[in-house]
Structures are given as structure tokens and as C-alpha cells.
Amino acid sequence: MRVGFEEGLGTVMVDGIRLRRSTSGASARRLSASFLICLMLIGIVACESKQPDPSVGKPDAPSAQSGLLRLTPEESSRMELELAPVGQGQLRTHREFPATVQANENELAEVTTLIRGRVVKVHVDVGQDVKKGALLAVLHSMDLGVAEGDYLKAAARLHEAELAHARAKELYENKAVSLAELLRREAAMRTAQAEARETKNRLELLGVTPDEIDRLDREHTIKADVPLRAPFDGRIIMRNITRGEVVETHQKFFTVANLTDVWVVGNVPEKDVRFIRKDQKVDVVLAAYPHAIFSGTITYVGDTLDPATRTMRLRVTVPNPDRLLKPEMFAAIRVYAASSPDELSLPIEAVQSGPAGTMVFVQRGPGEFEARAVKLGDEQGDLVQVLGGVRAGELVVTKGSFALKSEMERHKIEPTP
């Protein structure tokens, strides 16, 4: 503000504004006093208008553009914040696929019969362990009796034909019979041999063992019993036979399974097929044993996808010495994927949901935190893979991150991309 007096002209200049005054002495004194009072008032107003900004010298308020959140020491102490560094190194990530436990079909057998008969006795029940060749049940079959009778008749005819041929051969050598008679006896013997082989083969096709055929040759007695025996060591997991009933050849009487190894069969989505390879070691987790992990090997990878579900069939062979895995149990196949040595990870506890996705709070200084958007990958236990947004070694807030999120929303802070 500029003030000047021009005595000759009887005027006063205030900030370029010309004010006229009286030329008389008393009037001039009164006018000067009035102008002095006006000048004082103008100065007070000017000083008030130029007072410093109270925000100058104080910490910056949270800014939506900066993405920073500043806390006083009291606020930090009240929130009880805990920090953890962003880790770097191989992270063992995995994918899980739903599956069910099934019996190893290479060690599974359906016990049936090749001949119709009546059940005489049942020797085993469901859940019983059996050895190879153990007697499961006995049938009595009229059809088998007929077949054994035909075998004994054929054997008798063969014996008679062999004796006749031997006599004819001896007589021919003594010139007692003609060559034609010898040839006729030889032909009859060969026919009897063919009939004997045919009846023996029929017994074998009906399941008669060589020991039983030898017994027929020795004792010449028809039993007509059909024994049902275990094909290998295993456990009876199904029984469908009752004493006294008449059974047919299409029926299944027992299912014998060796459960020392089982199959875990699952379905892999099309997007995860690239992670699967044969002979790969995997883990199997069962709903029945949530805290146990069973190791297995991929023994079959499907060659085609199911057109309806867009999934590929996967089979894992799992050792089962304690018989804990039972057919039809629900399971999950856990396949681990190899990761890079430069893989970044951080605790899942540090991750919060923000307006544009997932985010974490990175410490920038004492009481200063940056809300930063991150891109996450697979989870592994309490850690999660980080694909972008942070650097190795940066400190992120774990405990108390939700409180910081609430504070961020109160100040309308946008996470830094």
C-alpha cells in the first residue's frame, strides 16, 4: 500500500487513489487524523489477509493421488501393526483335482462259474482275506456230472480200441489177419483217442482242474462238484451267493480285490492339462483323513477330453499297505508345479480387497504406508505367490492391514497401481 501527501495540491494518494483534502489548518489537521485512522484500519485488514496458511509446516493430509496413508505414533501403536518382508525364492505351488478311490483293476477279479449249478456251501464272507487258490464256495452241477460221465466213457472206449489195435498188430505180424483189418483197428483207435481228447477238453473248459481229472482217471467216480477258488491273494469286497440257490453262468458270486495298491481316479480341467505328465509324483488328500497326505504316482493320463465336461481323466496309483484307502472314498489329487527361483511371495494375511482388486500396504517410512495394488498367483499354505506390484524385501503390513484398509477408505485413498 502506498500513501503520499501532495501539499501543493491539497490531496493524499492511497494506493494510487487520489483523495482531496481541505487547505485550512484546522481542517487539515482533522483530515490528517482521519486519514491516519483509515490507514491503520487498512493495515490491520491487509495483515489479516496475509496471515500464513496454518497447514504450512504440518504433515501432508492423505491424498487420493499419492496413495499414501500417514499415521501418528499413537495411531500406529493403537493398531498394533506387524510387518513382514516380501520373500524371494522357489514357492511350491500346487493344483488340486477332485477324485475318487477305486480298486486296482489289475488286482481285481470277479469270481463266476462256467457251468450252471446249485450252491452246496459258502466258505467265505465279505471283508475276509483269502489266499490264492482258497476255496470260496462249492456248486453241484448236473451238467458237470454228464461231462464227467462222457469223459469216463470215452476213456473206456479208448482203452478198448487200444487193446484191439494191439491184438490186430500182433496177428498181422503172424500173418493171421490182413493189412486191411489192422488199418481198421488203427482207425478205430485214433477215433477213440479224438473222443477222449474232446471230452477232456470239455472238462477243462468247464473249469475242472488237472488234479480232478487225474482223480477221475484213478477212481472212475463222478462227483459233479464245482469249486470256486480265489484267483490271487486279496480280500472279499463283494458276495452275491447264498447256499441252496441255483446259479447261472452270467452271475457274479464274489469280487476279490488286492487293496495293497489302489487307484485314485480324477478329472483335470482343460486349462490344467499342461501340468500333468505320466510317472509324475503327486500327493493325495482324502476327506476321511484331512490331515494325512498319501503319496502316489501318475500311471495313466487320458488321451482325450470328455466333450461334456471338458476334463481329462487322470489315474494315480497309491500304495495302501494299511488299507486306509477304501474304494469310493472322496479324494483330491494335488499336483505340484515347478516355480522360478526368483518367485516372490508374501503372507496371505497381508492381502486385502481394494476398489480395483487385491492390494497390500507397503511401509514407506515410520508411520507412512502406501496402499499398492498387487497381482497374485497360487497359494501355498500361509503364503501366496506375487506376480506383480511389489519388490523383494519390501515390508508389508500383515496384522492390522484391515484397520489400515478402513482408514484408507475413510480418507478416500486410491491404491497405487
C-alpha positions in Angstrom: 0.0 0.0 0.0 1.4 3.4 -1.0 0.4 6.7 0.8 1.6 10.2 -0.2 0.8 13.8 0.5 0.8 16.5 -2.1 0.7 19.8 -0.1 0.5 22.0 -3.1 -2.5 20.3 -4.5 -4.2 19.6 -1.1 -4.6 15.9 -1.9 -3.5 12.5 -0.5 -2.6 9.4 -2.6 -3.5 6.0 -1.2 -2.6 3.0 -3.5 -2.9 5.2 -6.5 -6.3 6.6 -5.4 -6.3 10.4 -5.2 -8.2 11.9 -2.2 -8.8 15.6 -2.0 -8.3 17.5 1.4 -9.1 20.9 2.7 -6.5 23.7 2.7 -7.4 25.2 6.0 -5.1 24.5 9.0 -7.8 23.0 11.4 -9.5 21.2 8.6 -6.1 19.9 7.5 -5.4 18.6 11.0 -8.8 16.9 11.3 -8.4 15.4 7.8 -4.9 14.1 8.6 -6.1 12.4 11.8 -9.0 10.8 9.9 -6.6 9.6 7.2 -4.2 8.2 9.9 -7.1 6.2 11.4 -8.1 4.9 7.9 -4.6 3.9 7.3 -4.4 1.9 10.5 -7.6 0.1 9.7 -6.4 -0.7 6.2 -3.1 -2.0 7.5 -4.9 -4.3 10.0 -7.1 -5.7 7.3 -4.1 -6.2 5.0 -2.1 -8.1 7.7 -5.1 -10.4 8.4 -5.4 -11.2 4.8 -1.7 -12.2 4.5 -1.5 -14.5 7.6 0.4 -17.7 6.9 -1.5 -20.9 5.9 -2.0 -23.0 9.1 -1.3 -26.1 7.0 2.3 -25.0 6.2 4.8 -26.9 8.3 2.4 -29.7 9.1 2.4 -33.3 7.7 0.5 -33.6 4.4 -3.0 -34.9 4.6 -3.8 -38.2 2.9 -4.1 -37.7 -0.9 -6.1 -39.8 -3.4 -3.4 -39.2 -5.9 -0.4 -40.1 -3.7 -1.9 -43.4 -2.4 -0.1 -42.7 1.0 -1.5 -43.1 4.4 0.2 -41.3 7.3 -0.3 -42.3 10.9 0.8 -40.7 14.1 2.9 -42.7 16.5 -0.2 -43.0 18.8 -2.3 -44.4 15.9 0.4 -46.9 14.9 0.7 -48.1 18.5 -3.1 -48.4 18.8 -3.4 -50.5 15.7 -0.6 -52.9 16.8 0.8 -53.2 13.2 3.1 -56.1 12.3 5.3 -56.2 9.2 6.8 -59.0 7.1 9.2 -58.8 4.1 8.3 -59.8 0.6 10.1 -63.1 0.2 12.0 -64.3 -2.9 12.7 -68.0 -3.8 11.0 -71.1 -5.1 7.4 -71.4 -4.0 5.9 -74.9 -4.2 2.6 -74.2 -5.7 0.0 -76.8 -6.4 -3.3 -77.5 -8.1 -6.0 -79.9 -6.7 -8.4 -82.0 -8.7 -11.4 -83.9 -7.4 -11.1 -87.7 -7.5 -12.4 -91.0 -6.0 -10.6 -94.1 -4.7 -11.1 -97.2 -6.8 -9.7 -100.7 -6.6 -6.7 -101.5 -8.7 -8.4 -103.2 -11.7 -5.2 -105.2 -12.4 -5.6 -106.7 -8.9 -9.4 -107.2 -9.1 -11.3 -110.3 -10.1 -15.0 -111.3 -10.4 -15.5 -114.9 -9.4 -18.1 -116.6 -11.6 -18.8 -120.1 -12.9 -18.7 -121.6 -16.4 -21.4 -124.1 -15.6 -24.9 -124.0 -14.2 -25.4 -125.5 -10.7 -26.7 -125.4 -7.2 -24.8 -123.8 -4.3 -23.8 -126.5 -1.8 -21.7 -124.5 0.6 -20.2 -121.0 1.0 -16.9 -120.8 2.8 -16.1 -117.0 3.0 -17.8 -113.7 3.6 -17.3 -110.1 2.8 -14.2 -108.5 4.3 -12.4 -111.8 4.7 -8.8 -112.0 3.5 -8.1 -115.1 1.3 -5.0 -116.7 -0.3 -4.6 -117.7 -3.9 -6.5 -121.0 -4.5 -8.5 -120.7 -1.3 -12.0 -122.4 -1.6 -14.7 -119.8 -1.7 -17.8 -121.9 -2.4 -18.9 -125.3 -3.9 -21.6 -125.9 -6.5 -23.1 -129.1 -7.5 -23.8 -129.3 -11.3 -25.7 -132.0 -13.2 -24.1 -130.7 -16.4 -20.7 -131.3 -14.9 -21.8 -134.8 -14.0 -22.8 -135.5 -17.5 -19.5 -134.2 -18.8 -17.5 -136.4 -16.4 -19.6 -139.4 -17.4 -18.8 -138.7 -21.1 -15.1 -138.5 -20.2 -15.1 -141.8 -18.4 -17.0 -143.5 -21.3 -14.5 -142.0 -23.8 -11.6 -143.3 -21.8 -13.1 -146.8 -21.7 -13.7 -146.8 -25.4 -10.1 -145.6 -26.0 -8.8 -148.4 -23.8 -10.8 -151.0 -25.7 -9.6 -149.6 -29.1 -6.0 -149.6 -28.0 -6.2 -153.3 -26.9 -7.9 -154.2 -30.2 -5.3 -152.4 -32.2 -2.5 -154.2 -30.3 -4.0 -157.7 -30.9 -4.6 -156.9 -34.6 -1.0 -155.8 -35.0 0.3 -159.0 -33.3 -1.9 -161.1 -35.5 -0.8 -159.3 -38.6 2.8 -159.9 -37.8 1.9 -163.6 -37.5 0.1 -163.5 -40.9 -3.2 -164.2 -39.1 -5.1 -161.1 -40.2 -4.9 -159.0 -43.3 -3.4 -155.5 -43.5 -7.0 -154.1 -44.1 -8.0 -155.4 -40.7 -5.0 -153.8 -39.0 -5.7 -150.5 -40.6 -9.4 -150.7 -39.5 -8.4 -151.3 -35.9 -5.9 -148.4 -36.0 -8.5 -146.0 -37.4 -10.9 -147.0 -34.6 -8.2 -146.4 -32.0 -7.5 -142.9 -33.4 -11.2 -142.1 -33.3 -11.4 -143.1 -29.7 -8.3 -141.0 -28.9 -10.0 -138.0 -30.5 -13.2 -138.6 -28.5 -11.2 -138.9 -25.3 -9.3 -135.6 -26.0 -12.6 -133.9 -26.8 -14.2 -134.9 -23.5 -11.1 -133.9 -21.6 -11.0 -130.5 -23.2 -14.7 -130.0 -22.4 -13.9 -130.7 -18.7 -11.1 -128.1 -18.8 -13.4 -125.6 -20.4 -15.9 -126.1 -17.6 -13.1 -125.3 -15.1 -12.2 -128.8 -13.9 -8.6 -128.8 -12.7 -6.0 -131.3 -13.8 -6.0 -132.8 -10.3 -9.7 -133.5 -10.6 -9.2 -135.2 -14.0 -6.4 -137.3 -12.5 -8.8 -138.3 -9.8 -11.4 -139.3 -12.4 -8.8 -141.5 -14.1 -7.8 -143.2 -10.8 -11.2 -143.5 -9.1 -13.6 -143.6 -12.1 -16.2 -141.8 -9.8 -18.4 -138.8 -10.7 -18.6 -136.1 -8.1 -20.1 -133.2 -10.2 -18.8 -130.6 -7.7 -17.7 -127.2 -9.0 -15.2 -125.5 -6.6 -15.0 -121.7 -6.7 -11.4 -120.6 -5.7 -9.7 -117.3 -5.2 -7.5 -116.3 -8.2 -4.9 -114.5 -6.0 -4.3 -113.2 -2.5 -6.8 -110.5 -1.7 -9.9 -109.5 0.2 -13.6 -110.4 -0.5 -15.2 -107.0 -1.1 -18.4 -108.3 -2.6 -20.5 -111.5 -2.1 -23.6 -112.4 -4.1 -24.3 -116.0 -3.4 -26.5 -118.0 -1.0 -26.5 -121.6 0.0 -29.1 -123.6 -1.8 -29.8 -121.2 -4.7 -29.4 -122.3 -8.4 -26.9 -120.1 -10.2 -26.3 -119.3 -13.8 -23.1 -118.7 -15.7 -23.8 -114.9 -16.1 -23.9 -114.3 -12.3 -21.0 -112.7 -10.3 -20.6 -114.5 -7.0 -17.6 -112.8 -5.4 -15.3 -109.9 -6.0 -11.8 -110.4 -4.8 -9.5 -107.3 -4.7 -5.9 -106.9 -3.7 -6.1 -103.4 -1.9 -2.4 -103.1 -1.1 -2.3 -100.7 -4.1 -5.4 -98.6 -5.1 -6.2 -96.3 -7.9 -7.3 -92.7 -7.3 -9.1 -91.5 -10.4 -9.8 -87.8 -11.1 -10.6 -85.3 -13.7 -8.3 -82.5 -14.8 -9.8 -79.3 -16.4 -8.6 -78.5 -19.9 -6.6 -75.4 -18.7 -4.5 -77.5 -16.3 -3.7 -80.4 -18.7 -0.2 -78.8 -19.3 0.8 -79.5 -15.7 0.2 -83.3 -15.9 2.7 -85.9 -17.1 3.0 -89.6 -16.7 5.2 -91.0 -13.9 4.9 -87.7 -12.0 4.9 -87.9 -8.2 1.7 -86.3 -6.6 0.0 -86.2 -3.3 -3.5 -87.4 -2.5 -5.7 -85.9 0.3 -8.8 -87.7 1.4 -11.9 -86.3 3.1 -11.8 -89.1 5.6 -8.2 -88.2 6.6 -8.0 -84.4 6.2 -4.6 -84.1 8.0 -2.9 -87.0 6.2 -1.1 -86.9 2.8 -0.7 -90.1 0.7 2.0 -90.2 -2.0 1.3 -91.7 -5.4 2.4 -91.8 -9.0 0.5 -90.9 -12.1 0.2 -94.1 -14.1 -2.3 -93.0 -16.7 -3.1 -89.7 -18.5 -6.1 -89.6 -20.7 -5.6 -89.2 -24.4 -9.0 -87.4 -25.0 -11.2 -84.9 -23.2 -14.7 -85.5 -22.1 -16.7 -83.4 -24.6 -19.4 -82.6 -22.0 -17.2 -81.6 -19.0 -14.0 -80.6 -20.9 -11.9 -82.6 -18.5 -9.2 -85.2 -18.9 -9.1 -88.5 -17.0 -6.2 -89.0 -14.6 -5.2 -92.1 -12.7 -2.8 -92.2 -9.7 -1.6 -95.4 -8.2 -1.2 -95.1 -4.4 0.4 -97.7 -2.0 -2.2 -98.8 0.6 -0.4 -101.2 3.0 -2.6 -100.3 6.0 -5.9 -100.5 3.9 -6.8 -96.9 4.9 -7.9 -96.0 1.4 -11.2 -97.7 0.5 -12.9 -97.8 -2.8 -15.4 -95.0 -3.5 -13.8 -92.6 -0.9 -13.7 -89.0 -2.0 -10.2 -87.6 -2.6 -8.3 -84.7 -4.1 -5.2 -85.1 -6.3 -2.6 -82.5 -5.5 -0.2 -81.8 -8.4 2.8 -79.5 -7.7 4.1 -77.1 -10.3 7.7 -76.1 -10.5 8.4 -72.4 -9.9 11.2 -70.0 -10.7 14.0 -69.3 -8.1 13.1 -65.6 -8.4 9.4 -66.2 -7.4 8.0 -63.6 -5.0 5.7 -64.4 -2.1 4.1 -62.8 0.9 1.8 -63.8 3.7 -1.9 -64.2 2.8 -2.7 -62.2 5.9 -1.3 -59.1 4.2 -3.7 -59.2 1.3 -6.8 -57.1 1.3 -9.6 -56.5 -1.2 -9.5 -53.0 -2.6 -11.7 -51.0 -5.0 -9.7 -52.3 -8.0 -8.8 -55.7 -6.8 -6.3 -57.1 -4.3 -3.8 -54.8 -2.5 -1.3 -54.7 0.2 0.1 -51.9 2.5 3.8 -51.3 1.9 5.8 -49.3 4.6 7.5 -46.3 3.1 8.7 -44.8 6.3 7.9 -44.5 10.0 4.1 -44.2 10.2 3.9 -43.9 6.4 2.2 -46.7 4.3 1.4 -47.0 0.6 -1.7 -48.8 -0.5 -0.5 -50.7 -3.5 -2.4 -53.0 -5.9 -0.9 -56.4 -6.5 -1.4 -59.3 -8.8 -1.4 -62.7 -7.1 -0.8 -66.3 -8.2 -1.3 -69.6 -6.5 -1.5 -70.1 -2.7 0.8 -72.4 -0.7 -0.1 -72.8 2.9 0.1 -69.3 4.6 1.9 -67.8 1.6 0.7 -66.5 -1.8 2.6 -66.1 -5.0 3.0 -62.4 -6.2 3.1 -61.8 -9.9 3.5 -58.0 -9.7 3.1 -54.9 -7.6 5.9 -55.3 -5.0 9.6 -55.9 -4.9 11.6 -58.4 -2.9 12.5 -57.2 0.6 9.8 -54.6 0.8 7.9 -54.6 4.2 4.2 -55.2 4.0 1.7 -54.9 6.8 0.3 -58.3 8.0 -1.5 -57.9 11.3 -3.5 -54.7 11.2 -3.9 -54.5 7.5 -7.6 -54.5 7.7 -7.5 -51.5 10.1 -5.3 -49.7 7.6 -7.9 -50.5 4.9 -10.6 -48.9 7.0 -8.5 -45.9 7.5 -7.8 -45.7 3.8 -11.5 -45.9 2.9 -12.2 -43.1 5.4 -9.7 -40.8 3.7 -10.7 -41.9 0.1 -7.2 -43.0 -0.8 -6.8 -44.9 -4.1 -4.2 -47.7 -4.2 -1.1 -47.1 -6.3 -1.1 -49.3 -9.4 
